[in-house]
Amino acid sequence: MGSENSKCPNCSGILEYRADYRKFGCKSCQSFFTDEQIRIMFKGKNRPGVSHQSSTDERTEEFCRGSLYRCTECGAEIVTAFGKKTEHCFFCGGTPEKQNELPADYIPEGIVPFEITREKAAEIITENTALYRFRPSDLIPREGLADKLSGIYIPLWMADCSVSVRMNGTGKSVKRWTHGAYSYTETKEFAAERKGDAEYFSVPSDATGKLSGELKYFLGDYNFSRLRKFEPSDLLTHPAEYSSADTGEAFRYIRTKVTDSVRSALEKSVSGYSEFSVQNENIDILGAEWNCALVPVWFLTYNHCGRTVRFIVNGQNGKFVGKVPLSVKKLAVSGVLAAFGITAVYRLAELITGFAGPASESGYFFRSTGIGIAAGLAAAAVLCFVVSRKYKPSFEAETDTCAGDGETSFTTKLDRYVRQYTTKVKAENPENS
């Protein structure tokens, strides 16, 4: 195989022979292939792993008639249908400028439609932010919130993977019993061998454009059974973000998910043993076909005190993401009121109980007042600490374990008997004979 011209079937990077591994390797996605796997995949040809060639069908032509806008402030790129414009950037609220025509190789394969309406998304944002009493007064308008929301489709790069599976290990069936003064352990050993193939479809990566960090919370949470074929007319109702994918980086992300999923299938296939140890395991992804799917998101973006505030609602299931800003003014006023209130309570208690000493003593007023103010400031500090701890992001990125739709089939599933042996030890609680 002419490795200098052959592309990696997983990410389209360049394959080179690695003498240290005795395999062909890809520097981009860190995949390795044996010479046998290369012959099977390429069949004597230089097969590119990813091919997004332009087609001349009506669907592509209609898509390319749309417009591409780029935000002058944050650089986010937005795709609109033909004849549609976008007035502001969904990501930062900046002003987008129209760019050149859309590239034909970007056309998405699928789309998850909106199921959460604009009004419902506004209601979700209101409910989630109403819990924070120290939010800015102008954070959420009482009327017209729905009109301020932006609905947009976010690109999510997904892969269909072919996987080769091989595993050898030792399984043990253990039986224990006690007889008389001794405990016995009978062990049967088996040599287990598993060979097969796995096919995974629509494995979501973490390549999601500008919102990779926040949208990791949504990955694996979309119901991709609702995924349907993309049509350019889908952009008539909501625009989409334009974002190319670093397939090398994205592949390293999905490889972990696919490998863990296959490994789980292997563990289930040997679950009948009391103990099992793996001697050799090879899980190799032999090809990944990449496609882009659009997923729905509602945005509320505005500037507050010189920084951008974003609230995001999953357009399919209504999950909320966002960090509610803290109103320093409200917190300061509450702290001052708390300090005065506790100082007044302290002075009242002191006058009633007299625990600060006789009022005729020198320095009584300053001593009692100082103690009251100190207690009030301490209470105000506690209040500020508690409130600031509460005003943290309303989400934490969850571990994305979704590996798409996968099926593992074993062409070889052997469990060969090796040996049996029994051990005998003195019992701690021997049975009475």
FIRO-609532 format. One record per residue (C-alpha): x, y, z. Coordinates in pm, whole numbers, padded with zeros to 5 digits, always signed. Layout:
N
XYZ;...
END
This chain:
433
+00000+00000+00000;+00127+00346-00084;+00107+00480+00269;+00228+00823+00168;-00094+00874-00029;-00341+00674+00178;-00585+00842+00410;-00694+00722+00751;-01041+00563+00730;-01132+00722+01064;-01039+01088+01023;-00891+01129+00671;-00544+01197+00810;-00230+01058+00645;-00135+00696+00726;+00232+00619+00782;+00402+00293+00868;+00523+00294+01231;+00812+00053+01273;+00798+00086+01653;+00441-00051+01653;+00477-00262+01336;+00152-00107+01222;+00024+00173+01005;-00060+00476+01219;-00239+00810+01191;-00084+01105+01375;-00411+01297+01368;-00642+01057+01556;-00383+00810+01694;-00540+00508+01519;-00330+00204+01431;-00396-00071+01177;-00225-00401+01105;-00120-00492+00754;-00408-00744+00740;-00661-00477+00839;-00519-00241+00578;-00557-00503+00304;-00918-00570+00404;-01014-00202+00425;-00837-00072+00117;-00846-00383-00103;-00545-00257-00293;-00682+00095-00332;-00620+00422-00160;-00956+00475-00003;-01025+00813+00160;-01188+00784+00496;-01412+01090+00468;-01568+01203+00146;-01792+01505+00125;-01801+01557-00251;-02024+01821-00401;-02332+01690-00572;-02548+01868-00824;-02885+01754-00699;-03158+02003-00621;-03117+01964-00245;-02753+02078-00253;-02824+02359-00496;-03105+02490-00276;-02883+02477+00031;-02601+02666-00142;-02838+02946-00232;-02857+03033+00137;-02640+03292+00310;-02346+03271+00548;-02301+03538+00817;-02003+03591+01049;-02022+03783+01376;-01785+04079+01384;-01726+04037+01760;-01697+03664+01842;-01654+03510+01495;-01955+03277+01517;-02087+03180+01172;-02457+03147+01096;-02631+02982+00801;-02969+03110+00681;-03205+02995+00410;-03228+03182+00080;-03389+03523+00130;-03353+03513+00511;-03139+03746+00721;-03009+03739+01075;-02996+04061+01277;-02782+03959+01574;-02539+03688+01684;-02697+03414+01891;-02373+03363+02083;-02273+03712+02195;-02544+03945+02065;-02306+04113+01818;-02375+04217+01460;-02323+03955+01185;-02191+04044+00842;-02281+03856+00526;-02002+03643+00379;-01956+03445+00061;-02177+03162-00062;-02213+02843+00138;-01971+02558+00066;-02151+02258-00080;-01952+02009+00128;-02109+02130+00452;-02471+02031+00390;-02598+01842+00700;-02722+01487+00672;-02991+01496+00941;-03183+01723+01174;-03362+01692+01508;-03665+01923+01488;-03777+02167+01758;-04035+02025+02001;-04017+02302+02263;-04202+02614+02148;-04073+02967+02193;-04333+03037+02465;-04247+02717+02651;-03874+02798+02639;-03946+03144+02785;-04147+02980+03063;-03859+02739+03140;-03610+03027+03166;-03843+03226+03390;-03901+02930+03623;-03530+02852+03657;-03418+03211+03719;-03704+03298+03957;-03541+03081+04225;-03254+03332+04257;-03368+03626+04475;-03045+03821+04431;-03055+03825+04051;-03052+04166+03875;-03399+04326+03860;-03377+04372+03484;-03253+04018+03419;-03579+03871+03292;-03842+04110+03151;-04193+04050+03275;-04334+04076+02924;-04196+04003+02580;-03937+03746+02689;-04039+03502+02417;-03969+03764+02150;-03612+03801+02276;-03530+03431+02234;-03331+03305+01938;-03395+02957+01804;-03098+02805+01624;-02977+02467+01506;-02633+02366+01635;-02413+02132+01426;-02324+01806+01598;-02074+01588+01418;-02151+01217+01435;-01982+00904+01307;-02079+00558+01185;-01809+00312+01291;-01705-00039+01195;-01524-00218+01477;-01312-00533+01491;-01324-00717+01824;-01084-00979+01960;-01041-01093+02317;-00877-01385+02498;-00897-01449+02868;-00927-01698+03149;-01259-01765+03317;-01298-01939+03650;-01605-02107+03796;-01555-02132+04170;-01750-02345+04415;-01689-02335+04793;-01812-02553+05077;-01717-02668+05428;-01705-03026+05547;-01594-03117+05894;-01287-02922+05997;-01194-02811+05645;-01310-02561+05382;-01287-02668+05018;-01263-02456+04703;-01320-02619+04366;-01201-02417+04067;-01266-02491+03701;-01065-02293+03449;-01170-02215+03093;-00988-02045+02807;-01235-01796+02660;-01204-01653+02311;-01425-01390+02150;-01399-01264+01794;-01647-01055+01607;-01753-00727+01458;-01951-00431+01582;-02135-00161+01394;-02214+00174+01556;-02434+00438+01402;-02470+00809+01482;-02210+00823+01758;-02211+01188+01874;-01873+01356+01915;-01789+01670+02113;-01743+01876+01795;-02034+02120+01833;-01897+02457+01724;-01883+02766+01949;-02075+02607+02237;-01869+02292+02284;-01838+02350+02661;-02203+02417+02742;-02343+02166+02493;-02147+01879+02646;-02427+01890+02901;-02671+01804+02620;-02465+01538+02442;-02630+01200+02461;-02945+01370+02591;-03108+01426+02254;-03341+01154+02134;-03182+01072+01801;-03465+00835+01710;-03639+01159+01604;-03355+01238+01364;-03475+01283+01007;-03322+01384+00677;-03222+01749+00652;-03396+01967+00398;-03281+02323+00316;-03635+02443+00386;-03576+02359+00755;-03371+02680+00778;-03673+02890+00687;-03794+02878+01049;-03458+02881+01232;-03100+02943+01113;-02809+02710+01187;-02455+02758+01309;-02183+02686+01056;-01890+02492+01195;-01641+02254+01037;-01506+01964+01239;-01157+01858+01338;-01226+01491+01270;-00895+01386+01423;-00981+01544+01758;-01345+01434+01734;-01244+01075+01660;-01034+01052+01976;-01347+01149+02168;-01580+00891+02011;-01316+00617+02022;-01332+00619+02402;-01711+00587+02399;-01719+00312+02136;-01438+00117+02304;-01615+00132+02642;-01940+00017+02483;-01775-00279+02307;-01588-00368+02624;-01921-00375+02808;-02056-00621+02549;-01747-00838+02600;-01798-00836+02976;-02159-00947+02935;-02049-01237+02714;-01834-01377+03000;-02059-01279+03289;-02130-01645+03374;-01789-01691+03534;-01712-01629+03900;-01385-01461+03799;-01248-01349+03466;-00913-01203+03367;-00830-01065+03023;-00502-01176+02867;-00536-01005+02531;-00786-00751+02401;-00799-00575+02065;-01081-00334+01987;-01003-00155+01661;-01221+00095+01477;-01161+00018+01112;-01350+00306+00959;-01558+00608+01055;-01797+00781+00817;-01865+01135+00937;-02186+01329+00900;-02330+01644+01050;-02666+01656+01227;-02840+01972+01342;-02987+01981+01695;-03228+02249+01826;-03141+02507+02093;-03313+02820+02230;-03089+03112+02332;-03136+03419+02545;-02823+03634+02511;-02761+03987+02642;-02490+04200+02801;-02493+04264+03175;-02234+04488+03339;-01996+04447+03047;-02017+04069+03014;-02228+03833+02807;-02499+03636+02984;-02644+03329+02810;-02938+03107+02898;-02981+02798+02685;-03279+02562+02656;-03265+02226+02481;-03510+02264+02193;-03620+01901+02214;-03666+01823+02585;-03647+02163+02760;-03334+02106+02969;-03201+02440+03100;-02839+02558+03105;-02714+02891+03234;-02548+03089+03510;-02766+03347+03680;-02564+03666+03751;-02551+03805+04102;-02672+04159+04169;-02399+04320+04378;-02631+04610+04458;-02900+04382+04603;-02642+04185+04796;-02483+04500+04940;-02818+04644+05050;-02916+04311+05208;-02581+04292+05386;-02618+04644+05530;-02975+04572+05644;-02863+04247+05803;-02581+04426+05985;-02811+04701+06117;-03080+04450+06210;-02849+04226+06410;-02683+04528+06574;-03026+04655+06685;-03126+04311+06815;-02798+04285+07003;-02843+04629+07167;-03200+04544+07264;-03092+04213+07417;-02810+04388+07602;-03043+04649+07748;-03280+04378+07867;-03022+04139+08012;-02739+04380+08094;-02472+04121+07999;-02241+04396+07863;-02207+04541+08210;-02367+04839+08393;-02462+05128+08168;-02276+05364+08405;-01941+05201+08330;-01688+05400+08128;-01696+05307+07756;-02017+05111+07789;-02182+05264+07483;-01885+05212+07253;-01821+04860+07381;-02178+04739+07339;-02224+04915+07006;-01893+04779+06874;-01988+04425+06968;-02324+04466+06797;-02170+04603+06479;-01913+04321+06472;-02192+04064+06506;-02389+04236+06230;-02092+04246+05994;-02021+03880+06063;-02382+03794+05978;-02359+04004+05659;-02039+03821+05561;-02209+03485+05615;-02502+03602+05402;-02270+03709+05118;-02083+03378+05133;-02400+03167+05123;-02549+03367+04838;-02231+03361+04628;-02210+02984+04672;-02566+02949+04550;-02507+03159+04239;-02297+02905+04057;-02372+02760+03712;-02702+02574+03708;-02533+02286+03537;-02224+02075+03550;-02105+01896+03238;-02226+01540+03267;-02023+01249+03144;-02144+01168+02795;-02172+00791+02763;-02401+00781+02459;-02237+00571+02188;-02520+00587+01937;-02692+00273+01814;-02453-00019+01834;-02465-00392+01778;-02187-00641+01851;-02196-00987+01692;-01945-01259+01779;-01837-01491+01499;-01624-01685+01747;-01741-01754+02100;-01538-02038+02250;-01501-02147+02612;-01251-02433+02621;-01211-02636+02941;-00851-02621+03069;-00831-02780+03412;-00994-02833+03750;-00841-02831+04094;-00956-02828+04457;-00787-02666+04755;-00841-02754+05121;-00776-02527+05421;-00853-02546+05791;-01201-02408+05851;-01241-02113+06089;-01578-02244+06208;-01565-02618+06147;-01887-02811+06120;-01971-03068+06384;-01928-03415+06236;
END
